[in-house]
Amino acid sequence: MARAVAAYYARRDPFGAAGDFTTAPEISQAFGECLGLWTAVLWQRMGRPDPVLLVELGPGRGTLMADALRAIAQVMPGFRAALRLHLVEQSPVLRAAQAARLADAAPTWHDATEGLPPGPALILGNEFLDALPIRQFVRRGGAWRERFVEGGAFVEGPAEDAPPLPDAAPEGAVREVGEAALALAAGLGARLAAQGGAALFLDYGPAESGFGDSLQALARHAAADPLAAPGEADLTAHVDFAAIAAAARAGGAVTAGPLPQGIFLQSLGLVTRAAMLARARPESAGMQLSAAQRLIAPEGMGRLFKALALCHPGLRHPGLPPLPGFETA
């Protein structure tokens, strides 16, 4: 799965109507603006460090970051002057798109978070964790077996070097473990605890860990067979937010959430911002308002998608207000 995901992103721009799927930044500019202002509030709470790293993991076409930077420059120019933009992206195709859109911000690219320079950081990851590889384990005869791909089909074999798995599970239950995502969360938790800052992830999946096969493939905005054409479809799986949060806390960070995306974005003022855009651009008012509803409505992206924040312990203690957007968490 990992090789197929890497090949998929390396060769194409998968976003938008002409691609395989559409993400929140492509739906409404208010999304990126709200996330940009989230980082601005955290920068103030951190004591306005200068310089400070602004990092995006998997920046796509650079749409989210372009919207975030525009809002930051308008509302908090001091933060805009202090930030140094870093993008974690391996795809040459997408790096070229990001370079064109974000040229004024002089970004620096990295293949992985381990390449980021030291210092306080504010990190955004929208629909990043779901694209990281997973392992699947299946309960058979009172024991766990691992599911593999072999010869173009799923097969099961002994669960060697398996991570901790629950002792009790019904026959046929599937447990997914995202070891890459857990390692990322633990590493970021340790970094944030030692060097300061915060990270915000928005992705889809349940708030609590559980059983289930969530591996899916998308091609041309429709469900596809994950094994039919390796490297030609977008492969994703639901994010185990509870496990991600636990890994970050084990690294030393504190967490907020997970919270349904709809509640989080409404707290940040996305609906108000969409209404402002509708008034300013009456010719596209309907599109602006329907885009906002798609992001926040429970039947759209508002319930399945969650927001999870990781931060330095000093940014979330009893003497401070909750992190922006997490007031109800």
C-alpha positions, 0 to 999 in steps of 0.5 A: 500500500505504501508504494502505491500511495507514493507512486500515486501522488508522485505522478499527478495532481489528484485534486479538483473536478479533473482529478480524483477527489476534492478537499476542503481548501478547494471547496471554500477559501474560508477554510484556509483563512480560518486555519490561518487565523487559528495559527495566528492566535496560537502565535500570540499565545506562544509569546510572538516568537520571531522567527517561527516555522509555519508548516503544512504537511501534504500541502496539495496545490498550495491552496490552503496555505495561500488562503491562510497567508492572505488572512494572516497578512491582513489580520496579523502582519507581525505574524506574517513577517515572523513566519518562515514557511516550510512544506512537507511534500514528496511529489514533484508535480505538487511541489511545482504547483506549490512553488507557483502559488506560494512564491511570495512566501519563499517556501522550503520543502522537506520530504519528511517532518524529520527534515524540519529545522529546530524552533517553535512551529505551527503545523497544519495537516489537512487530509494528510493522516488518512493517506499514510499506510496502514496494517490490517489484522483479522481475528481468526480462531481466537488469534490475530492474523495479518492481511497482506496483498499478494498476487493482486489479492488479499491474503492472510498470514501470521501476524509477525512483529504485530503492534499491541492488539486487543485480547478480545475481539469477535471472529472476523473483526478487522483492526487497522493500525497506522504505524506511520501516523502513530510515529509521526504523532509521537515525534511531533508530540516530542518536538512540540513539548521540547521546542514549542508550538502546536499542530492541527489535523483535520481528517476523517475517521471515528473519535474512538478506536474500534474495529472495521475495514476502512481501506478505500480507493477513489478514482474520478470521484467514485469508489474504486477497487483498491487492488485493480490498478495500483498507483492509479487510484487514491488509497485512504483509510480512516484515521484512529484519532484516539490512538493519534492523540495518545501517541502525541501525549506519550511524546510529551504534548497535550491534546484537544479534541477530536471534535467534529469538523463542523463544530470546530469550523463554526467556532472559528467563524467559517459561516460568518466568513462565508457570508461575508464572501457571499455579500462581497461577490453576489454573483457567486453567493450561492456557491459560497454558502453551499460550500460552507454548508458542505464543510460543516453539515453533519450529512456533509463533512461536518461529522465524519471529519474531525479536528485534533490539536497537539500542543506544548503543555504551556499552551493549554493549562487551567489558567488559559482559555481553550484552544481556538475552535475547541471551546466545546471539547 
